[in-house]
């Protein structure tokens, strides 16, 4: 049995793992799918006080409250930054890291500094009340989701992202060598290109298990079967 903590990306919530969590539990694994502060069913908590540190502490708080150890920590997209921050502060509770079409940030990284032009584009999108502390989600079709029903489901559920989760820099000193397993999953159908650089880096690194999945960015939505297969391999099933 493996304990998985699945951390969603920007604009999403724990709900996005619906197609993955139940099958993993059916295999006998423990699976936790926290929703980060200010998103999903916790959208009412959004404010300028919510930043990257908040989301890192959300996950650490779960690890501590549930007394979890030997955890495989999984992060999608933006959550690659979050799980790296967790790995920096709570490495003793983790056995492995899985990045799903996600950022693997160097120390000093922020989403704003990584792509200032895209950040400025996002920052111009304010909510219906003119609240410029929140970044509105893009249409799910931007992430190359194929099934129209999935596009509609995602668009119905996505919520605005607290802007300071993008502006705060992550300063860390993670030693990836201390983890039992390291996995990078690249979505080859993602047209945005922001994760392409990790293909060369991790496909050639023997310390990492590397997978390319032929779908858009939302791997857990488009190819839950393949994601379950990969996570089962990580768990040693």
Secondary structure as the mmCIF struct_conf table of DSSP 4:
data_model
#
loop_
_struct_conf.conf_type_id
_struct_conf.id
_struct_conf.beg_label_comp_id
_struct_conf.beg_label_asym_id
_struct_conf.beg_label_seq_id
_struct_conf.end_label_comp_id
_struct_conf.end_label_asym_id
_struct_conf.end_label_seq_id
STRN STRN1 UNK A 3 UNK A 7
TURN_TY1_P TURN_TY1_P1 UNK A 10 UNK A 11
HELX_RH_3T_P HELX_RH_3T_P1 UNK A 14 UNK A 17
HELX_RH_AL_P HELX_RH_AL_P1 UNK A 18 UNK A 26
TURN_TY1_P TURN_TY1_P2 UNK A 27 UNK A 28
STRN STRN2 UNK A 30 UNK A 32
HELX_LH_PP_P HELX_LH_PP_P1 UNK A 34 UNK A 36
TURN_TY1_P TURN_TY1_P3 UNK A 37 UNK A 38
BEND BEND1 UNK A 39 UNK A 39
HELX_RH_3T_P HELX_RH_3T_P2 UNK A 40 UNK A 45
BEND BEND2 UNK A 47 UNK A 47
TURN_TY1_P TURN_TY1_P4 UNK A 48 UNK A 49
HELX_RH_AL_P HELX_RH_AL_P2 UNK A 52 UNK A 65
TURN_TY1_P TURN_TY1_P5 UNK A 66 UNK A 67
BEND BEND3 UNK A 70 UNK A 70
STRN STRN3 UNK A 71 UNK A 76
TURN_TY1_P TURN_TY1_P6 UNK A 77 UNK A 78
HELX_RH_AL_P HELX_RH_AL_P3 UNK A 79 UNK A 89
HELX_RH_3T_P HELX_RH_3T_P3 UNK A 91 UNK A 93
STRN STRN4 UNK A 94 UNK A 100
BEND BEND4 UNK A 101 UNK A 101
HELX_LH_PP_P HELX_LH_PP_P2 UNK A 105 UNK A 106
TURN_TY1_P TURN_TY1_P7 UNK A 107 UNK A 108
STRN STRN5 UNK A 109 UNK A 109
HELX_RH_AL_P HELX_RH_AL_P4 UNK A 111 UNK A 114
HELX_RH_AL_P HELX_RH_AL_P5 UNK A 116 UNK A 123
TURN_TY1_P TURN_TY1_P8 UNK A 124 UNK A 124
TURN_TY1_P TURN_TY1_P9 UNK A 128 UNK A 129
TURN_TY1_P TURN_TY1_P10 UNK A 132 UNK A 133
STRN STRN6 UNK A 134 UNK A 135
HELX_LH_PP_P HELX_LH_PP_P3 UNK A 136 UNK A 139
HELX_RH_3T_P HELX_RH_3T_P4 UNK A 140 UNK A 143
TURN_TY1_P TURN_TY1_P11 UNK A 144 UNK A 144
HELX_RH_AL_P HELX_RH_AL_P6 UNK A 148 UNK A 157
HELX_LH_PP_P HELX_LH_PP_P4 UNK A 160 UNK A 160
STRN STRN7 UNK A 161 UNK A 162
TURN_TY1_P TURN_TY1_P12 UNK A 163 UNK A 163
HELX_RH_AL_P HELX_RH_AL_P7 UNK A 164 UNK A 167
BEND BEND5 UNK A 168 UNK A 168
STRN STRN8 UNK A 170 UNK A 170
HELX_RH_3T_P HELX_RH_3T_P5 UNK A 176 UNK A 178
BEND BEND6 UNK A 179 UNK A 180
STRN STRN9 UNK A 181 UNK A 187
TURN_TY1_P TURN_TY1_P13 UNK A 188 UNK A 189
BEND BEND7 UNK A 191 UNK A 192
TURN_TY1_P TURN_TY1_P14 UNK A 194 UNK A 196
HELX_RH_AL_P HELX_RH_AL_P8 UNK A 197 UNK A 203
TURN_TY1_P TURN_TY1_P15 UNK A 204 UNK A 204
TURN_TY1_P TURN_TY1_P16 UNK A 206 UNK A 207
BEND BEND8 UNK A 208 UNK A 208
STRN STRN10 UNK A 209 UNK A 213
BEND BEND9 UNK A 214 UNK A 215
BEND BEND10 UNK A 217 UNK A 217
HELX_RH_AL_P HELX_RH_AL_P9 UNK A 219 UNK A 222
HELX_RH_AL_P HELX_RH_AL_P10 UNK A 224 UNK A 235
TURN_TY1_P TURN_TY1_P17 UNK A 236 UNK A 236
#
